[in-house]
Amino acid sequence: MSASHIPHDGNDKLVSVICRTVGRPTLATALDSLAHQNHPTLEVILVDAGGTNLEDKIPPDFLHQIKLVGSGTSLSRPEAANLGLESSTGEYLLFLDDDDWIAAEHISNLVTTLIDNTKVIVAYSSTVKVTEQGELTDLNFNQDYDPVLLMRDNYIPIHAALFRRSVLLQGCRFDPELEIYEDWDFWLQLAQLGNFLHIDVTSAFYREGGESGTGAATNDNRFSPDTPPGASRAKLYQKWKDRWSGEQLNALIGKSLAESTIQELHDEILRKDKAFDKVSKRLQSTEDKFLQLENQHAAEILARSSAEQFADRLNSEKAQSEHAFRNRLAELTMQLKQLEHAHALIEDSLFWRATYPLRQVRNWFHRPRKGAVSEARKPELESPDAQTSSELSVKAAYSIQAKQHLKEFLARAEPLALPDSNSPKVSILLVFFNQAHLSLLCLESIIEQASEVEVVIVDNYSTDETAQLLNLISGAKLIKNQDNLGFVKAVNQGAALASAEHILLLNNDTRLEQGAIEYANETLESGEDIGAVGGKILLLDGSLQEAGSLIWQDGSCLGYGRGEDPEQPEYMFRRDVDYCSGAFLLFRKQDFTALNGFDEEFAPAYYEESDFCVRLRKSGKRVVYDPRAIITHFEFASTGGINKASELQLAHRALFYQKHSDFLSQFYDHTRHSPLQARSPTGLHNVLFIDDRVPYPSMGSGYPRSCHLLQTLLAMPARLTFYPLQFPDDDWQEIYAQIGMDFEVMLNHGRERLLEFLQSRIGFFDCIIISRDHNMDFFNQAVLLDPRIAQHTRIIYDAEALIAPRKIMHRRLLGETVSEAEAISAIKQEVHKARLADAVIAVSENEADYFRSYDNKTTVVAGHAIRPRRTGNVFASRKDLLFVGALREDDSPNVDSLMWFMKQCWPSIRTAEPETRLVVVGDNTAPALNEINDKRIVFRGRQASIESFYDTCRVFIAPTRFAAGIPHKVHEAAANGLPSVVTPLLADQLTWSHDSELLVAESGEQFAEQCLRLYRSPELWAKLQEGGLRAVGRDCSEETFSQAIFSVVEQPAKPLES
């Protein structure tokens, strides 16, 4: 159970804050946080648990009353807590140990929550753990209240919670027998008396290393009877086992068993995934052997000087190749059998059996509907007659509940105040004809979800309880017609009365979901060329009614995605559409007026919004679907009492076609195209981009460049689909916030569904871009299994970086001998992975030459694109060294370079500049980093933005000893005005010069010397800053990057073969 904070006046409520202390220095921080509380009426009970004199610990000008209590001797934690409770007088109580602290709004938030929720006895905030030095960690306590989970573990830190004094009257005290988990026992006592409520606001800070005894508890020791945490848990459960009811114990056991089963299923999935990887590796090994045979064949041909010998050998090689091919075919057949066997194992597994009911439910929802049509479907008119029996039963139940709700509302005769802004951004336009029970629900959703709006209601002479409902409404502009004028004319009436810049046409049988209006309004205002915005419309059963709508060439229409899961990737991105339903349609009033509103030839209804959207498009405007703007729709309840709806639809379709036939000739033909092809207007390329994961710029490892490549593709006149192959799970809100929402992202597909996905879209993509060599391996395997995938589309390999040279460098660093012939062979094998590609994108001319010389590929160079940013921070205002990079695997170039710097360079730098720190930014999960134990080395983890580090640090280091591609991190540092010290390897990759754009050093001693030289010389620092900015402007031009991408992507796709 969770709540959001709502301001409330509870300033007169006295809060007793009980602080148990043994006089530690951190007490000052705890008291300081109390002195800065927003809540004005506090008493502080300072419990002397150490038997010491605390008078000198109390600040002389402390704002609140302090009661100093104690027994003169040391007190246990439970004894100190109980003494504090007995000494308190406040209506509400809160504990704050002397090593923790709270934010200024902490107590006021909790007081407000208890005042607003009279049945709640405990309110608690989220808490973040901090180090002993007070630095934030990644550990958060933000669990919503779950009484069963509280029986298993304590997830509420003691100072996170505020509770009512009434619990003391019912005998709740801390158990003196419990030296550990005494606060958990106290919460269990309170949980027997009433409800808890969680506020999802982090306002409490819990310092590690305290005296509670729980900080060192781990999964290994907290259940062992031989450890203090384990023994204390046993003592607590011995106390509570007879106090909990049978139902409570059953729920506790059930939750534990469920989580254990989930873990078992997860482990089994991982085992199956490893088995699949082994089969894939065997397939790759077979392909590598075949490639070796090809290389051997070519070498032997070159070695023969005799034409006769060449002819004889050619026949022999032909026979060998045929034999190798037959062997390969046999291997593939055997691997297919292995895959089939693996599939059978999965079907016989615990996981498969356990998830059988879930698959049955899924299959039921995705079963073929009666009269369902194929992908190249014939369009159908939507009408109430087309609804399934299950839809009707859901509607019947919903309608019964809504009518009962209306009956109770009218009986109470309470006024219904609608939002009525003095300067509304949006005028919500509703047309009523009967269905008062649904209208009430719609109005309530407007009150709950809308702000800065006005509501305009046009009643078309309703004959049910609508009149009674309207009599209870305030804040709306109301038109009462003396006859049923139909939907079209009523909308025109209401629009004339609207005063806001934007009008939202909303059916009265809908309910707004959270943020629907704000998201749609944000999209409408994002471009002057956007004329209308529609949203995702859900049916009552949670399935999709439509995610934007299609208009076919013959004038018929189709809602895209009807009956599907609304969270499938196909429906989760913003895109241009032919039109959007009038159930939820946002547009500018000036555009509506300029087009003379809805065409009343379509009165009373049907095709009016299709006609309006087409007229908007003819005027140069776009119609956009926004997946974040969500409504739930009863459907067909707002037809306005129109008889013979199907006949009207047919007649108005003919009128629509007659009116726009020339324009409709540009649209898709439903006899030759699928809804997938027609989901957006014609005339744009469809591009697929395959990479490891959604490329957040903060992740490093080439992902900043991938993100820029993605953004460049989005700037093209193209429709983009992104396929995260290796890490298919992600968060939509994170994608929207950091990358954007104007492209399709195939989440939850991954490697196992790549072939299925590519097969389902054969002929759809004009261009497929595959980034990174291991992803090209997967694509090659898919094409091997179904060659049609690559036959009708342009394939582009984005090399990102040649990996073979990097691996060779690493092996040589480790002391291995790698011959030049072996190195060339490894590079050739990697280059050959692009054999299916029509073009290659390389990151440097050096790497481009490999593809041009070894495989004669059309190759363009698109390294990095970054815009220089000058900062005002001068040399003197900066300090510290900066390292940026993802530190995930021990054998990665980043981890190797940092560990080398730590051992070879850092000791002399630290001795020479003892106040200097090394700041490390990026993922830092590599096990090798555990060896680092130096307080002057500060790990900051992954950051959404690192501009502040570039602006405050003085020297950037890149001690990379083996790497491929080009070092984007050095480009980025230079672009942000931070000079670098790098190895010769990176300087060569950049083609930048020592003492001009950066400093270069090879040995550890030299690298440390150059770091100190740059750290101490403002003149050299300013010179390199200017040189770096010039080099970035020259080498990382956005225009050059974009032109390279456009030159290969905008080529025509391969023609379809007969």
N, C-alpha and C positions, 0 to 999 in steps of 0.2 A: 504494500500500500504506500503510495507516494503522493506528495502534494507540492504545489507551487506556492511560493510566498506571495501573499496579498497584503499590502499595507493596512494597518489597523491601529487605532489609538488604544494602547494598553500601557501607557506610561506610568499610570498610578499603581500598577501591580508590583509589590515588593518581591524581589528575587533574592534568595539566599544562595550565595556561591560558597561552597565548602572546599577549602584548599588544604589538603593534607601535605605537610612539608617536614623535611628534616633539615631545612636551612641550606639547601643547595643553591649555588649561584644562579641557576636558571629560574629561581623564584622571582627574580626581578622582572624577567620577561613575562611570566604569568600575570603578575600584578599590573604590569604596564598594559597588557591587553585588556584587563578589567577596567583600568582607568580610561580607556578609549572607547568603552562600549556606548552605543547609541541609546540604550535603555537607561533612563536617568535614575531609577530607584533600585539601588542594590545595597545589600549588606554582605560583607565578606567575612566568613568564619575561618580564621586562620588557625588550623589545628597543629599544635607543636607535637609532632610524632617522634621527635628525636630527643626530647628532654633537654633542649637547649634554650638559650635566651634569644628570642626572635625580635626584640624591640628594635634593634638596629637594622633589621631587614625591611621595616615598614617605611615607605617614603614619607617624609614629613608633610608634603603637600598633597597627599592622596585624597582623591575627590570623594570617596565613599566611606561609609562607616566600616571600621574593622573591629571585629571581636577576636581577641587573642585567647584561645582556650588550650588547655593541656592538663596533664596529670603530674607533671614534674618528672616522669619517667618515660622510657621509650614505649611507644604504642605500636601494635601490629596494624596493618592496613585496615582490617575490619574494625578494630577498636577505634582507630582514628576516625573512620567514616561514621560510626555510630555516635561518637562524641560530637561530631559536627552536626549530625541530624538533630540531636537533642538540644543543641545550642542555637538552632536556627529559628526564625520567626516568619520567614517569607511565605507567601501564598504558593510560590513556585520555587523549586530547588534545583541546583546544578552543581556537579562536582568538577573541580579543576585542579589536577595534581600539579606540583610545583615545577615539573619539567615540561609541561604542555602549555599551549596558549590558544586563544580563540580570536576570530576576526571581529571587527567593531560591530557588525550587524548580527552577530551570532545570537545573542540573547533576545534582541528585539524580534528577530525572525521567529524564534521558538515560542516566545510569549504570544505573538500574533496567532500562530498556528493553534495553540491551546485555547485561546479565546474564541477563535472561529470554529473550533471543532470540540464541542462540549463533551462528546462521548469518548474522546481520546485522553488517556492519562499520561502518555509519554510522547513528546515530539523530539525528533533527533535529526541532525544535519548529516551531510557527507563529511568525511574526514580524510585528510591526506597525511601519510607518514613522512617524517623528515629525518635527516641524519642527526647525529649528536651535535653537529655544528649548525643545525638549523636549515640545511639545504633540502629542497624538495626532492622526493623520490617518485618513482612511478607507481607506488602502492597506494591505492585508494580504498576506502571503506564507504561504499555507496549502495549497499544492498537495501532494496525496499523491504518493508516489514513482512516477514514470513514466520509465524509462530512455530511451525514445525522445524524450520531451519534453525531457529534460535535454540530449540531443544538439542540440536546436534553441535552447534558452534556459536560462540559469541562474536557477532559482527558489528556490535555497537560500542565503540570506545566510550569510556565513562564520561568524558567531558563533552561528548557530542549531544547528550540528551538533557532535556529539561522535563521535570515531572511534577505532578501536583502534590501538594502537602497531604491531601486526603489519604494517600497510600500509607502514610505513617500511622494514621489512626486505625488502619486495619492490620497493624503489627509488622509491617515490612521493615526489616533491619538487615545489616550485613552479618553473615555467619562467622563468629570468631574462630570456628574450627577450620575455616578455609583460608590458608595463607595465599593461595593462588586461585584465580577464578572466582574471588569473592564478589566481583562486580557482575559476572555472568549469573551467579546464583541470585543476586539482587534483581537483575532483569527478569529472571524466571519467576520470581515471586510476583513482580508487577504484572507480568504477562498473564497470570492467573486471574487478575482483577479487572483487566480492561484492554483496550486496543492501543497500539503504538502507531505513529504516523511519521513517515520519512519525508524530509524536505530535500530535494535533490540540488542543494547548494552547498559547496565546500566552504565551510567557515570554521572548522576545527583542525588543529595541527597536533599530531601525535609524535613525540620524539622517541626514536629508538634507543634502546639501552637503558630503559627505566628499571624500576625495582618490582614491577608487578609479577615477574617470573614467567610471563607469557611470551615475551619478545623472542626468546630462543626456541620456542616450540616449532617443530617441523613435523611433516607427515611421518617421519621415521620415529620420532621420540614422543610425540604427544599421545600415542596409544600404548606405549610400553610401560608396564607397571614399575620398571626399574628406574624410571626418570621422574623428576619432580612434576613436570606437566602431566605425564601419564598417570602418576599416582593421584594427583589432584583431580583429574577427570574421573577416575574411578570413585574417589570419595564423594564427588558431586553427584554422580549417577546413583551411588548407593543411597544418598539422601532422597533423590527425586523419584526413584523407580516405583515407590509405593504411593507417591503423591499424584503422579500422572494417571489419567484415566486410560482405560483400554483403547479407546478411540485415538487418544494422543500417541500412545506407544505404537499403535498400528500404523498411523500416519508417518511417524519417525522411521520405522523399519521400511515402509513402502518407499519413502523418498531415497533412503540409502541404497535399497536394492535397485531402484530405477537408475540411479547414477552409476552403480556398479555395472549394470547391464549395458548402459550407453558406452562406458569405457571399454568393455569387452568388444562391443560391435566396432568401435573406433579402431581398436587394435587389429581386429580381423580385416577391416578395410585396408589398413596400412600394409598388412601382410600380402593381401591380394594385389595391391598397387606395386609392391616390390616384385611379385611374380611377373606382373605385366611388364615391368621395366626390364627384367631379365630376358623375356622373350624379345622385346624391342632391341635390346643390345645384341642378341644373337642375330637378329635380322640385319642390324647395322654391320656386324662383323662379317656376315656373308657378303654384303655389298662391298665392304672394304677389300675382301679377298678378290672379288671380281674386278675391282678397280686395279688391284695389284697385277692381276693377269693382263689387263689392258696395257698398263705401263711396261710390263715385261715384254709384251708383244711388240710394242712400239720400239723399245730399245734394241731388241733383237733384229728388227727390220733394218734399223739404221746401221747395225754392225755388219750387215751382209753387203759385200761389194759385187758379188756375182749374181747376174740376173737369173741364171739357172738355179743357183742355190736359193735365191729369194723365192722363185716360183715353187720349188719343192717345199721350202719351209712354210710358205703361205698355205699350201694345202694341208700341211701338218698342223699349223696353227688353227686353221679353219676347223679341222676335226677336233682339236683340243677345245676350241671355243664352244663348239656344239656340245661336246661332252660336259664342259663347265656349265653351260646353260642348262643341260638336262639335270646335272647335279643340283644346280641352284633351284630349279623348279621343284625337284624332290625335297630340298631343304625347306622351301616355302610351304610346300604341301604339308610337311611334317610340322612346321611351326603353326600352320593353320589348325592342324589337329590338336596341337598343344593348347592353342588359344581356346578351341572348342572345349577341351578337357577342363581348362581353367574356368571357363564359363559354367560348365556343369558343376564344378566344385563350389562355385559361388552360389548356384541355385540350391545346392544341398546344404549350404552353410547355415549356421545359427542366424546370421544377419539376414539372409534371404527369407528364412522362415519367419523370423521375428517381424520383418517389415511387410509380410504378405497382406495384412489388413490395410496398411497405408497404400500399397500399390492398388488394391481393389478400389479404395476410395478415389485415388487418382484416376484410375481407368473409368470409373463411373462418371466422374466429372468431364472426362475427355472422350466419352463414348460418342460414336457417330450419331448425330441427331437425325430424326426421321426427316427424310427429304433433303439430307445434307448433300452438298455439291462439291465437286472437285476444286483444286486450286484455280484452274481456269474456269471459274464457276459462272453459271448464268445468274445474273442479278435477280433478286426477288424484292418485291414490295414488302415493307415491314408493316405488319398490322397485328391487332390483338389476336386474330385467329391463328397466327403463326407461333404462338407461345406453347411451350411444352406443358405437360400436366404438372411437372415438378415446379415450374415457374409459377403456374397458377396457384398451386397449393401454398407456396411461400407467400405469394401476394395475398391470398385469402387470410392467412394467419396474421400477416402484417396489418391488413386492413381492419381486422377485428380489434387488434390491440389499439390501433390509431383511433378508431371510433370510440372505444372505451375511454381513451385518454381525452378525446374531445368532450365527451359527456361529462367527465369529472371536471374538466376545465370550465365548461359553461356553468356547471352547478356552483362552482366557487365564485364565479363572476368576477374574477380578478382582472384588473387592467393589464394589457400587454403593451409595454412601451418599446417601440421599435427604435433603433438608432436613428438619430435625426441631426446630422452635423450641420453647423452653420455654413461651412464651406466644404461640401462633400467632394471626394475625389471620384466617386462612382454613384450613379443612380441605378438602384436595382429595380427592374421593371417586371412586375408580376401580373399575369392575367388569370382571373378567377372565373371558373364556371363550375359551381357545385364542388364536391370533393373537399368539404370543409375540414374533415379530419386530416387529410394530407396537407392542406394549406396551413393548418396550425403547426404541424411538425416543421414545415418549411420555414415559417416565420420564426419559430424557436431556434432553428439552426442559424438564421440570420442574426438574431440577438446574441447567440453564443459565439459566432465566428466572424462577424463583420464589425468594422469600425470605420469612421470617416466616410459614411455612406448616407444616402437617403433612400427611402423606399417609396416607389410609386405603384399603386395597386389599381388595376382596372377590373371591375366586377361586371361580367357579362350577364347580368340579370339572373343570378343564381337563385335556386328555389329550395335549397336545403338549409342547413344551419349557418351558411356563410354570413347571412345578415347579422345573426347574433354574434358571430365571431368578430365581424368588422366593427360592431358597436363597442367592443372591448379594446379595440386597438387605438393607440395614440402614436403620434410621430410620423404617420404616413400621409402622403398625398394620395387622395382617393377620388376615383371616378366611378360613379354608379350608372351604368347604362340601363335604359328602360327596355332594352331588347338584347338578345344575344347577337352581337355584331360579328362574332367570329374572332379568331386569334389575330389575323393579319391587321384588321382595322383597329382592334383594341391596342395592339403594340404601337401603331402609329399615333393613336390618341395619347398613350402614356409617354412616348418619347417626346412629344411636344411639351409635356409638363415637366420633363426632367431638367434639372438645373446644373448637374455635374458635367464635367468635360467628357466623362466616359459613361456609357450605358451598359449595364449587364442585363441581358435578357435571360431570365431564370424561370423555368417551369415551376408551377406550384406543387408538383408532386416530387420534388427533389429535396435533398438535404445537403447543405454545404458541409464539406469536411474542412479540417483545420488548414488555414492559410490559402484556401482556394482563390479567393478574390485577390489577395495580396500578390500571389505568384502570377496570376493572369495579368494583373495590372502592371507588374514589373516587366513582363514580356512585352506587353503592348507599348510601354514607354521606352523599350530598348531600341526601337528603330522607327523612324518616321514612315518607312515603307511598309510597316505592319498595319494592316487594316482591321483585322479581327483575330481574336484568340479564343480557342475552345479548350476544354479540359478532358480529363479521363472520366468517363461516365461508367459507374458500376451499377449492376443490377442488385436486387435485394439479397440474392444468394452470394454476393461477393464476386461473382464472375463479371467479365467485361461486357458492357453493352457496345462501347465503341471507344477507339483511341484515334479520333479524327475519322473523317469519312471520305470515300472515293466517289467520283462521278465518272461514269463510263462514257465512251464516245457516243452511245445512243441515248444519253440523258438519264439512264437509270443510275441508282445510287446504292452504296453499300457501306455499312458501318464496319470499320476495320477492327478485326480481332474479336468479334462477338462470341461470347461463350468461353473465351480463353482466360487463363490466369492473368490478372492485370499487372502482375509484377514480373512477367516474362520480359527479357531484354528488349524484345520487339516493340514494347509499349512504354518503355522507360526513358525515351529520349525525345527532345523537342525537335519538331520538324515542320516544314511547310506541307500543307494539305490542300485538297480541292475545296473542302468546306468543313465546317463543324456544326453539330446539332444546335438548334435553337434552345435546347434544354439548358444550355450554359454557353452563352456567346457574348463576349465582351468586345465593344467597338467604340470608336470616338463618335460623339454626337454630331460633330461637324461633317464627318463622312456620311453618316446616316442621312443628315439633312441634305447634303449635296446630291445624294442619290435619290432624293424624294422618298426616303423610307422604304418600307416593304411595298412591293408592287401589289396593288389591291386587285389586280387581275387574278392573283392566286388566293383571293378570299373565297371561303372563310379560312382555309389553311391548306398546308402541304406544299412543299417545294419553295416556300417563300424564303427560307434561310439559304437554300442552295442558290436561288436566283440572286439574293443579296450578295453572297460571297463571290459568285461569278462576276457580278457587276463591280465589286471591289477590285477583283483581280484585273478586270479590263481597264480599270482606272490606274493601274500600276501598283496596287497594294498587294500585300501577301496575307494569306490566312495561315495561322500557326497553331499547332497543337502543343500544349504544355502539359507534360505528364504529372506535374506537381499539383495542378489545379484539379482537385478530385471532388466529384459529387456522387451521391447515391440517388438512383432514379427508380421510381415505381414503374414508370413507363405506361403510356397509353391512358393514363388517368386524366391527362390535361388536353384531351382532344377537343374539349369545348362543346361537347354534346352534338358533334357532327354525325349525321347519319350517312350511311353509304360511303364510309371512309375509303375503301378500296377503289371504288369508282372514281372518287375525287383524286386519289393519287395517280391513277392512270391518266385521267384527263389533264392534270396539272403537269405530269411528266411530258405529255405531248406538247403542251403549251411551252414548257421550259425548253424543250428541244427546238421547237420552232423559233423561239426567241434567240437562241444562242448556238445554232447549228454550226456556223462558221468557226466560232471559238472552240466548240466541243470537238472539232475535227483534229485538234492537237492532243486530245486526251487518249487514254489507253482503250483498246478494244477488248471487251471481256471474253470474246471468243478466242483471243490469241495471247492474252496476258493474264497473269495471276494477280490477286490482291497484293501480294508482296511487291511485285514490280510496279503496281499502280499506287502504292501507299503515299507517294509524293509526286508532285507534278513532273511532267516529262522534261527532257532536255538536259539532264545532268548525268555525269559519270557516276557509277557506283564503284567505290573503292573499298577494299578490305585491307586492313593493316593488322598483321600478326606480330606480337611481341610477347615477352615473358609475362608482363603484368601491366596494370594501369600505370603509366609512367609519371609518378609524382616527381616534380623537380627536386624535392628535398632528399631523394633516395640515393643520388649519386649513381655509380656503376653504369654510366651511359644513359640513364633515364632522363636527365635534363635535355639531352639532345633528342631523345625519342619524343619527349613532350613537345619540343619545338617542331619536330617533324610532323607530329600530329596536328599542332596548331596551324602549320603551313598548309596541310591538306584541308583543314577546315576552312581556310581562307579561299580555297579554290572553288570554282563552280562545280561542286561534287557532293555526293552523299556518302558519308564515311561510316564504315562499320569497323570497330576495334575488337580484336579477339585476344584476350589475355590467356596465353597457352599454358604457362607453367604455374601461375598463381591465379586461378579463376575466381576466387572469392574476394569480394570487396564491398564497400559501403557506398550506396548510391549518393547519399548526401555529401560524402567526402569527394566523390568524383565530380558532382555538380559544383562544389565550392572551389576545388583546386584546378580542375581541368576544363569543365564546361558540361553542357547538357545537349549540345546540338549534334551529337553523333551516337550511333548505336554501340553499346558495349555488351558483348556476349559473355556476361558473368555466368558462373556455375556451369560452364561447358568443359573447358580444359582439354587435356590431351585425349581423354577417353572418348570425347564426343566430337573431335575435330573432323574425322572422316565423315561422320553422319551429317555434320553441319555443312561441309563443303559439298557433299552430294546433294543436300537439300537446296543448294543455291547454284547448282550448275547452270551457267548461262546468265546469271544475275549480275556478277561482278565484271566490270570492264577491266579492272586492274586489281591484282593482289600483290601486296608488299609484305615480304617476310623479313623480319629483322633478327639478326644473330644466327650463328652457324648451327647451334643445336635445334633451333626452331625450324631451320631449313631442313634438317634431318627428318623431323616429323612430317613436314609438308611433302618431302620426297617420298616418304613411305606411303602417305595417303594417295599420292598420284600413282605410285606403283600398284596399289590395290584398285584404283579406279582412274585410268588415264584421262577420262572425260573432264576431270577437274581442271586440267591445265590446257585443254584443247581450245577453248573459246574465250580465253582471257589473257591479258598481258601480265606476265610474271616478272616482278622486280625483286631482286635480292638486295636488302640493305645490310651491307657487311658489318656496319657498326664498328668492328675492329677485327683484324685477322688474329686469330687465337694461336695458330701454330708458332709464329715467331716468339710470342710471349712464353709459351710452354718451353721452347728450346732455350730461351734465355734463362728461365727458372732452373731447368735441368743443369745447365752449365754453371749457374751460381752454386748449385748444390754439389758441384764437383764431377758431374757426369761428363763423359766424352761423347759429343754428338757430332758426327761427321757432316761435312757440307752436303754430301749426297743424301743423307737421311733428312737433313733440314729441308732441302729442296723438295724431296718426296712428300714430307709432311705438309708443306705449303701447297703443293700441287693437289694433294688429296682434299685439303680444305677448300681450295678454289673450285675444285670439281663439284662441290656441293651445290654450286650455283648453275649446274649444267642445264636445268630447266628454265633458267631465267632468261628473259628477253633483254634485260638490262640490269646493271649493278650500280648501286650507290656506294661509293667508298668514302672514307673520311679524310684521306690524304692522297696526294699524287703518287707517293711512294707505294701505297697499297693498291691504288688504281692500276698501276703498271703491272702488278702480278696478274690481275684479271685480264688485262689487255694482252699480255704476252703469253700466258699459259692457256687461256681459254678463248682468246679473241672476242671478249665480250664488250658490248657497248657499255661503257663505264663513265659515270660522271662523279665529280667530287662535291660532296656537301658535308663539310666538317662540322663546325659549330656556328651558330648565329647568336650573337649577343650584342647588346647596345651598350657602349661605354657610359658609365655613370660617375660623374665627378662628385666627390664629397668635400665638405668644408673642413673636415678634421685634419689638421696638420700634423707633422712629425711629432712635435713636442707633446701633443695631447693624446698620444697613443702609447701603448705598452703591450708586451706579451707577443709570443709567437703563435701562429695559427696553423693547424693541420685540419684539412677537410677530406673526408672519404668514408665510404661504407666499410665497416670493420666487422664482417660477418664470418668469414672462414679463415682459418689459420694460414692456409697456403695461398691466400689471395695477395696480389701486389700491394694493396693498401696495408694489410697487417704486417707483411714482410718489411715494408718501408718504415713503418712506425717503430717496429721492434728494433730494426737496424739503427735508426736514429737514436732510440733510447739508449742503446748500448754503446754506440760509437761516437755520438756527438753531444748528447744531452749533458753528461757529467761535466765536460769542460765549459759548456755554456752556462750551466747553473753556477759553477764556481766563479766564473767571471762576472755574471749578472745574477746575484743571489735573489733579487726581488722579482725576477722575470718568471712568468708562468708559460707553460705550453697548453694552449686551449685546443681540445680535440672535439670536432663537430662531426656527427654522423652516427649511424647504427654502430653499437659497440658490443656485440654479443659474442665475438670470437673468444674461445677459451684461453688463448695465449695472453689476452689482456689481463688475466688474473694475476700474472707475474708482476704487473706494474703496481708499486706501492709507494707513490710519491705525491705528497700533497700539493706540489707545485705543478702537477699535471692534472688538468681539470677536464673531465669528460662531460660534454654537454648533450650527447645523444643526438638523435635526429631532430631537426628543426624545420618548421614550415618555411621560415625565411632566415637567412643568415647574413643579411645586410648589416645588422648591428655589429656582428663580429668583424666583418670587413672594415667597418668604420672605426673600430676601437683598437684593433690589433696593429702591430707595427710591421711584422715580417710574416710572410706566408712561406711555408716550407713544403716541398714536394720531393722527398728523398727516394723516389721510385727507382727500383733496380731492374725490374722487368715489367713490360706492359706492351699493349698493342694500341693501334689507333693513334689518337692525339689526346693530350691531357686537357680535358675541358676545365678541370679545376684550376689550372694555371690561367687559362683564358678568363675564367670568371673572376679570379682574384685580380688580375690586371685590369679587367673592365670595371672593377669597383675601386680602382686606385690603390691597390695593395701590392707592393713589389714582392718578388719571389726569389727564393734560392732553390735551384733544381739540380738534378743530376744531368750528366751529358746526354743520357738516353732521351730525356724529355726535351732538352734543348734542340737535339737533332730532329725529333718529331715535329717540334714547333717551327724549326728553322729560325730560331731567335738567337741572338748573340750575347755572349758574356759582356757585362759592363755597359750594355746598350739597352736591352729590354728587361734583362734579369741578371742574376749572378749564377754561375755554374761551378759545381765542385763535385769531385768523384769520391775521394777517400773520406773517411769519417772525420779525420783531423781537418782536412780542407773544407769540408762542409760546415763544420762548427766555426771555423775562422771566417767564412763568408757570411754566416748568419750574424756573428758579432760585428763584423765590418758594416753590414747593412743596418744593424740595430743601433749602431752608435753614430752614424754619419748622416745628418740631415741633408747635406748637399747630394750625396750619392742616392739617398732615398728619393729625393725630389726628381733627380735625373731619371732614375729607373721608373718612377711613377709615370712620367710623361712618355717615356719610351714604350712602356707597356700599353698605355692608352692608345698611342698611335698604332701599335702593332695590332691591337684588337680591332680598331677601326678598319685596318687594311685587310686582315685575314678572316674576320668573322662578320662580314657584311650580311645583313639579313636579305638584301636584294640578291646577292650572289647565291646564297643558300636556297632561296625560293625559286630562282630561275633554274637551278640544277634539278630541283624536285619536279618543277613543272615540265621540264624538257623530257623527262622519261614517263611521267604519269599521264600527260595529256596526249600521248600517242594513241591512235585508234586501237581498239581491242582486236584480237584475232577474229577473222570472219568465221561465222558458223559453217561447219562442213555439212555437206548433204548426207 
